[in-house]
Amino acid sequence: MKLPEVTDYSHGISCIDTEQVRPGLACCYLLRSGDRYAFVECGTSHSVPGLLRVLEHRGIAPEQVAYVMPTHVHLDHAGGAGLLMSRLPQAQLVMHPRGARHMIDPSKLIEGASAVYGPAAVASMYGEILPVPESRVIVADDNFKLDFGGRQLLFLDAPGHARHHYAIWDAESRGIFSGDVFGLSYRETDGPQGPFLFPTTTPVQFEPEAWQRTLDRFLALDPAWVYLTHYGRVGDVGRLARVLRRGIAHYERLARHHADAPHRHRKLKEALTLHTLEELRAMGAPLSEAQARELLAFDMELNTQGLEVWLDRQKAA
């Protein structure tokens, strides 16, 4: 079978497409330290055969993989963890303290996703979601340090997108594996001014103030790179952080403006879409409006849902 798309970066880091929905939507990273390896993210259970084919193609034995490190428990990041761990006999799963229990017993994850999408759609999108034995789970509290074969990895609590989210600082590459908390940036939208980046407010834990504090922590490390799950490595971190900060603030304003509007969901979704189209035009992105709408339709829907959850929480507070 065909190998997933793989991009090799410096410092022993490879980006592997997890083949979700379309090429270039989501990835994981394979890190090397000596003769040991680790995955950051793992995609869905449908992604796992492709990841194993990459290992085989590169002559990496499953026993050489020491860690699997999903940044948070959203199923496009961690849905395949149980299946992948079952194929990697020496690996340990490193999880945020709020997420570890959901990997040990994924029943609530499955229930929550099924409530949003329906059981059939969850099975189609994510495959079977298997539990991970508690004995193989490491809980990474804020500032947890992992010695990965002499390569120092620092785990940072990174709320804003989700409360069960960590990011990983890799001192060797001066890079941050950011999951979803440094936004989304698809390579199809790259223009003459560089990458285009926008927030992801997927339900249900959008917290703009916490997100801004997370970005403060990132920038204090002076990173050269950010490794996005959606999608790939980006540089020019200071500029992109400013873009993301503006985007978060603008999302807040749009949500508040439409908070009490009739047909709120439809109007807010279109407002988010129009804002994104304007930003793409300003960046000189090489996409027509129709192409951009098609590419970003799912993200605009999820972002709208997340902002509505946030608005309803604000009203109830």
N, C-alpha and C positions, 0 to 999 in steps of 0.2 A: 504494500500500500504506500501511497505517496506520503512523504514527510511533511509535517507542518512547515510553514515559512519560519526560518530562523535567521536572525541578524546577530552577528558577533560584534560586540563592543570591546573596548580595552578593559584591562584589569580583570580578565577572566569572567566576564558577564555576557551572557547570551540571552536575547529576547526571542521567545517562542510564541507564535500565534496559537491561542487556545481554540481557534476555529469555532467561535460562537457566532451564529447568525450570518456573518459575512467576514471575509478576510479583513484584518486590520481593525477589528472592533475591540478585541481584548487579548491580552498576552500574559504570560508569566515569565519569570527570569530564572535562568540556571546560573548559579554562582559556582566557581571553582576555587578551591584553596588546596594546593598540593594535589593529592589524589582523592580528595573528598569533595562532595558536591552538595548543593542545597537548592531547593526551589523556593522562590518567593512567588506566592499565588499558585493556584493549581487549576483554575478553571472549573468546569463542570465534570461530571463523570464521563460525559461524551469526549472530553478533552484528553482523558488519561491515556487511552491507547496511543495517541499521537506523541505524548510526552515520553512514553516508554520506547516508542520507535526512535525518537531522537537519541535517547540514551544508548540504545543498541547500535544505532548507526555510528555513534562516536566511540564505541568500545567501552562504554561506562557500565559497569556491573551495577545492578540494583543495590547491592550491598554497599556500594561506595557513596550512596546518597545518605547524608547524615541528618538533614533537616528538611521539613516542609513548613513554610511560613506564610500562611494566608494573612493579609493585612487586616481583614475583618470577615465576618461570617456571611455577608451577602453571597448568594449562591453562584454568581458569576465569578467570584474570587475563591470560594471555599467549598463549593458544592461537590467537587471531586475529591476532597481530602480523604474521606474514608476509603474509597476505592484505591487511590494512589498509595496510601499508607499500607494497604493490604499487599501491595506489590513491591514495597521497599522494606525489607525485613529489619534493617538497622536504623531506619529513620525515626526521628522524634518530631512530633507536631508542636510548633511554637505558636501559642495563641494569646491574644489579649485576655485579661482576667474576666471581662464581661462576655467573651465569646467562647471560652474553653468548654463550658458546660453544654453549649449547643453542638459542639463537635462530638462530645462524648455521648450525648443523647440528642439527635437531630430532630426529634419529633415535633418540637415547637417551630423549628425552621420550616419544616415541611408543611405544617398546619398553616403558618402565616403566609407562605407563598401560595398555597392552595386557595386560601381565602381571597387572595388578590387575582390570581390567574386561572384558578380551577385545577383540580388534580391532574386532568389529562394534559393540560398545557405545561404544568410543572414537570411531569414525566418526560414530555417531549423536549422541553428546553434544557433540563438539567440532568435527566437520567436518574438512576437510583442513588439515593443519598444514604451512605452507610455510616454507622458509628465508628469512632476511633476508641480503642481501649484507653481508659484513664491513665494506665501505667505508662503510656507512650506520649502523654501530653505534658509539655512544659508551659507553665503560665509565665508570661512576660509582663511583669509590672512596669510602670513608668521608670525609665532609666535602667532597665535590665540590660546587662552586658553579656553577650554570648561570644565565647572564644571559638570561632569556627576554623579549626586547624591553624591557629595563629592569626587569623583575620578577625579583627575586632568589629562586632556588630552591636550597635546601640539601639535599643527599642524605645520609642517615644510614644507616650499616650497622645493620640492625635484626634480629638473630637472635632466636630463641625459638620462632617458628613454622616458620621455614626459614632455612637458612644463606645462601641466595641471595636474601635479602629486604632491600630498602631501604625507607625511609620518606622522605617529602619534606616539609620545612618550608617553608611559604609565608609569608614575613614580611608580605606585604601583607594577607592575611586573618587572620594569626596562627593559622594552621591547619596540621594535620599530615595528609597523605594517608598512611594507615596500612596499607593493604593488609589483611592478616589479623592483624597483630601488636597491634592494639588490640581483638581479639575480634570477635564477631558480635553484631549487634543488629537484629532484624527489627522493622519498624514495627508489625506485627500484635500484638506483645507489649507495646507501650507502655501503661503504666498510669498511675494518678493520681500515682505517685511518680516518673514519668519513664521513660526507656528502660531496658529490661532488656538486659544484656550478659553474654556467656559466652565462655570460651576456645574456640579451635579448635585441636585437636591432630592435624590431618590428618597421615597418614604422610608423611615418615618422620623428621623432624628436630625433634620437640618437645624443647626444652632449657629447662627451667623456670628455672634460675639465669640463663642468658643473657637470657631473656625479662624477668625482673625488672630486669636492668640496662638493657635497652632502655626499659622504662617509666620508669626513673630519668632517662634522657636526654630523653625526651619531656617529663616534668614540669618539668625544668630550663628548658625554653623558655617555660613559662607559657602554654600554648596556650589560645585561646578556643574553638577547635573542633577536632574530629577528623572527617575525612572517611573513613568506612568504605566498603570495597568491598561489604560485606554488613551494613547497607545504609544509605547516606545520611549526612548530617551530624548529629553529636551535639555538644552542649555539656556543661556541668557535668562537665568533664573530670577534675577531681580526684576527685569521687565515683566516677565510672566506673572510674578507674584503681584505686581501692581495691577496688571490686567485682571487677575483673579479677584483681588480685593474690590476693584470697581464693579466687577460682575456680581459678586455677592451682594454688595450694597444696592446695585440696580435691581436685582431680583427681589430684595426686600421691599424696595419702593414700589415696584410693579405689583407685588402681592398685596401690599397695603392699599394701593389705589383701587384694586379690584375686589377688595375683601367683601364688600356688600353688594356687588353688582349682580343683577339677574344673569343667569347662565354663566356663573362665575368661571367654571372650569373652561368652557369654550373660549371666553374672552381672555382669560389669563394665559391660556396656552397660545393663542394667536399673538398676544402681546409679547410673550417670550420669544416666539418664533420670529416676529418682525424685528425685535431688538437684535437677535442673533444674525439675521440676514444683513442688517445695517452694519454690524461689526465685521462680518465677512467681507462686505463690499469695501469697507474702509481699509481692511488688511490686504485687499487685492487678491483674495482667494480665487483660485481658478475653477469656480463652480457657478453654474447658472442657478437662478432662484429655484427652479424645479429640482435640480440635482441636490441642492442644499436642503430643501424641504424633505426630500426622500431620505437623504443620509441621516438627518437629525430628528426625524419624526418620532422615533421611539424615545430618544432622550428628552425631547420637548414634552412628551406625554408624562414620563416619569418625573421630570422636574416640576411640572404643574401639580401632579399628585402630591409630591413632597411639600411644595409651598402651601397647598391647601391644608395639609395636616398641620403645618406650622401655624397657619393663620387660625385654625380652629383651636389649637392649643393656647395661642395668645388670648383668644376671646374667653376661654374657660379659666384662665389664670386669675 
